[in-house]
Amino acid sequence: MTKILVTGGAGYIGAHVVLEFLEAGYQVKVLDNLTTGVSSRISDLDVEFWKGDIQDEEIVKKASKGVNGIIHLAASKSVEESVRIPEKYFRNNFLATSQFMNFVDKSDLKAIVFSSSAAVYSPKVSGLLVEGDSSIPPSPYGRSKLMCEKIFQYLFDDINLSAVILRYFNVIAARDRARADNSEFNLIPKTSRRVQSGLPAIVNGIDYETFDGSCVRDYVDVRDIARAHVQSFEYVLKKTEFQVLNLGSGKGFSVLQVLDEIYNQLGMDRNIQFEPRRPGDPSYLVADYMKASRLIGWNPTHDLRSMISSALAASIARPGEN
């Protein structure tokens, strides 16, 4: 049986990835320091769990021993926070990943799938982003992810270690309540908590170069994201390659449109508080995912309405529910 190690496997996206690999018949190890991960997300799953940091040489060597692949998701991941504390993102993302890959037992290792981000792209005001577009990230978070990508490019060039870099766009939804997104930074969980508390939703910036002044983003279902990891890993098990793939829906929705859908599904009147722009936030990020479709046979399968519905069902009780 093929063995993989998932770093950050107790995180929101990580837990969905772990579950997808288990259902595909893989043996899964998880390494997570539980700084933002939650052990209950994977406590019902048949995994070998290692609590520890990816910069701990002893734990990394033990956890990675005998694995055929690594799915590397462990990272700090907030554009807003990265602007305030850039050194944290250089340390937790680039330096940590560099040390992690130095410590990994590579004796049985065949391939890597790395969790990157659309934040690596240069700002754009229209059109779809393709993998070859300019990458001059406007935030320390994006820069740290791009620096990590270079590590895997060097490993491919130097030791022929296959890798797929997955550039996620805005990941939302949830498979179930146990694996809901609880991030304080992400739009839907943050809005859900405020709405549940009777507070208005917050929109940062209403003067962007978009049709309604709010940021436009490409939203993609976490279940589709999880499936892409399995498809990517199976691809590089068969072929020695380095590939970069966008994962998005190919459709852009503004923050105001997303909030309208949330309030509509909750049966509540829209209540919004407008705040200044956040530094580092690009106005427009929408994916061209055709390379992923051609290369690994991946396509998104959920629309915005169903994604928001599953996210709300996982994160808060609807009015009238116990």
N, C-alpha and C positions, 0 to 999 in steps of 0.2 A: 504494500500500500504506500502511495506517495505521501511523504510527510512535509508539512509546511509550518513555518513560524509566522505568526501574525503579531507584529508589534502594534501596541495601541488597540489590541483586540477587545478591550472592555469599553471602548469609546462608542459613541453613537453609530458612526459609520463602521468602525471596526467590528462591532458585534454582529451587524448585518453581514459583513464579509465572512466572518467566522462561520456563521450559520449556513451561508451559501456554499462554502467549501465542504462543510460536513455533509450537507445534502448531496453534494457531488461525489461523495465517497472518499474524501481525503482524511488523513489523520492530522489533527490540528493541535499545535502548541500555541499558547498565547503568552506574550511578555508585555506587562503593563505595570507602571508604577502607581496607578490609581490616583494620580494627581487630578485628572479630570474624568478618567474612566470610572465606571461603576461595576463592581464585581457581580452584582445581581443580574446584569445584562447577559452574562454568560454562565451563571451558576446552574442553569438548567440544561447546559450543553455538555456533551462528552468531549472535553478538551483537557489537555495538560496545561495547567496554569502556573506561570512563574511571575510572582510579584517582584518587580525590580525595575531598575532604570536601564535604558539602552546604553548608558555610559559606564555601567558596572561590568568590568571585564569578566569577572568570575561567573556572574549570572548569564551574561551573553554567551559565553563559551559553552556553558552547560545547556542552556535553552536551545541553542542553534545546532548542537551536536546531532548529526544524523539526518538533518532536514534536507530535502531536495529543493526547497524554494523558500523565499522570504517575501512576505507581503508587508511592506513597511509603511505604516500609517502614523506611528507615534510622532507627535509634533505639537507645538503651540500654534494656534491658528485663528488669530483675530487681527484683521487689518487695523481696527481702531486701537487695540492695545499695543500693536507693534509700533505705531507712531509714537505712543507715549513711552514705551520701554523697548526701544530697538535692540538693545544689547541682549535682552532675554531671547529674542528670536534668532539672533546670530548664534547664541549659545545653545538653545534648546533644539534648534533645527539643523543649522549647518554643522556646527562643531560636534553636536551629539551624533548626527548621522555619520560624520566622518569617523569618529571614534568607534561607533557601533560596527561599521563595516570593517574596521581594522581588527576588531575583536571576534567577529563572526568565524565560526568553524566552517571553512570553505571546502572541506574534503568531499562532501556529498552534494554540495550546492550546485544547482544547474541554472537557476533563473531567479530574477528579482522583479517584483511589481511594486512601483513606488507611487505613493499618493502625493500628487502635486496639485496645482491650482491654476485657475484662470487668472489669478492675481499676478502671474508672471508676465502677462502681456502689457504692452504699452497702451495707454489710453486711446480710445477710438470713439467716434460719435455716431457711427452707423455701420451697417454691414456685418457679415459673419466673420468671426475670427478663425483663421486656419493655423495649423501647427507651425507653419513657417513664418508667420507674421512677427513683426518686431517685438522683442522682449526687453523692454526697459521698464521694469516694474515701478509704479509710483509709491509703493509702500515697503517698509522693511520686511513685512511678512512675505510679500511677493519676491523680494530680492533673496530672502533666505531659502525659499523654495527653489528658485532658479539655481542658486549655488548648490543645493542638494542634487538637482538634476545633473549637474556637471560631474559630481562624484560618480554617478552610475555610468555616465558617458565614458569617464576615464577607466572604470573597471572593465567596461566592454572593450575599450581600445587596448588596455594593458594585459588583461588575463582572459579575454573572450567570454566574460560573464554576461549572458543574455539579460536584457532588461526591457520592461515596458514602463514608460512614464505616463501616468494617467492624470491629465489636467481636468479636475472637476470644475464644473461651474457651480451654481448654487444648489446644494443638496438639501432636499426637504423630504417630508413624509416619514412613515415608520411602518414596520411590519406588524408590530403589536405594542401594547403599553410597556412591556418589559424593556423594550429597546427604543423608547422614545428619545427625541432630541431634548436635552435639558440645558443647552448652552445659554449662558447669559448674553451672548453676543448675536446669536442668529435671529433673524426677523420673526419667524413664526412662534418659536417658544417664548421669546421675549414679549411679543405682542399678546400671546395667549395669557401669560401671567398678569400682564397689566390689565387686560380686559376682565379677567376673572376677579381682579381686585377693585374693579370699578374705575380704573384709571384710563386716560386716553392713550391710544397708540401714538408712538413717536415717529415722526418722519424727519430725518436729517437731510436738509437741503431740498428746496423747491425751486431752485434757479439753475438746474442743470440743462444742458443742451439736448433735451428730450421733449417728446410731444406734450407732456403734462408737467415738466419741471422736476420730477422725481427720478431717481436712478432707475435704469432699466437693466434687468438681470434675466438670465436664462436659468430656469428652475428644472431640476432633474431629480427623479425619484431615487431614494437611497436603495431600494430593491434593485433597480436597474444598475446603479453604481456597483452594488455587491456582485451582481452577475458579470459585470465587465471584468472584475478581478479574476474570476475563474476562467473566463474566456481568454483573457490576456495571458494568464499563466500557462494555460494549455497550449497557446500559440507558441510561446517561447520555449516550452519543453521540446517542441518538435523542430524549431528553427533557432539558429544562433544569430540573434539580431538585437539591435537597439532601436526602439520605436517610441515615438511620442504621440499620444492620442488625446484628443478632446473628448470629454464626456458631457454632453448637454442635450437639450431638446431641439435646438435650432430655432427656438421662438423666444422673443423677449417680452417681458411683462414689467411694467413700472411698479414701484413700491406702492403707489396709490391703488393700482389695479389689484394687487395682492391683498391689500387691506380691505378693499371693497368686497372681495370674495370671502375673506375671513368673517367680516361682519354680516354678510349675507347668509353664510352658512350657520352662523350663530343666531340669526334672527334678531340682530341688534342694530340700532342706528349707529352710523359712523361717528366716531369721536376721535379726533386727531389733534395732536399737539405738534406744531412745526418748530423745528430747531435748526440751528446753523449746520452747514455742511460739516462732515467729519473729514479731517485731512487724510489723504491716501485713498479716498473712495473715487474710483472712476465713474463716469456718468453712464457708461454703456458696456455691457459684456454679454455677448450672445455667440454661441458656438456653431461652427461648422463641424458636425460629427461624422462626416462622410468617410473619413479615413478609417475610423473605428468600425464603421459599417462594412467597408470593403475588406479590411485586414482581418478582423476577428469575428465578423458577423453580428456585431452589436448594434442594436437600435433601441431608443427609448420607447417604453410601452404605456406610459401613464400621462394623462393630461393634467393641467394645472388644477382643475376642480377636484379631481380624484386625489391628487397629491395633498392638497390642503385638507381635504376631508379626512384622510388617514392620519395626517399630522395632528389635527384637532382631536380626533378620536383617541389618539394615543396620549395626548398631553393634558387635556382638561375635560371635565364633564360638561355635557351640553345642558342648557337650561332645562330644568325639570327632571334631570337624571339624578339618581341617588349616588 
